[in-house]
Amino acid sequence: MTEPWFLVGQMLDPGELPAPCAASIPLPQRRALELCLGGERLDYRRRNGWQHPQGSIRIHDVTIATLERKGMLVIVRRSQFKKHARLTKRGTWVARTLVTQKIEAVRRICAEQRDAERTP
């Protein structure tokens, strides 16, 4: 098992407090925040909906609208059909908390697997 390599640099700084609301965020919203953090934004493509700029993972409009309502994303409209979503300061903090939790869980699992391989 490996770490999500594109998010390793986005972890919380040592001593930085985690966002308390991160545990209550549903999985689709977590994925949207992580994708936005990894790609700096999410693009809206008229026929395909919201997507990571370099990927094909689709994010539903309701998820983006909910995150915007919670103050974690801001939508920038360039024209009627072109827009993108960016993380707010709060959204970045929550996304970095989620990424830190995910990476720490992966590291813990890898350490447990190494320990299991070493013991007969």
Secondary structure, 3 states (H helix, E strand, C coil): CCCCHHHHHHCCCCCCCCCHHHHHCCHHHHHHHHHHHHHCCEEEECCCEEECCCCCCEECHHHHHHHHHCCCEEEEECCCCCEEEEECHHHHHHHHHHHHHHHHHHHHHHHHHHHHHHCC
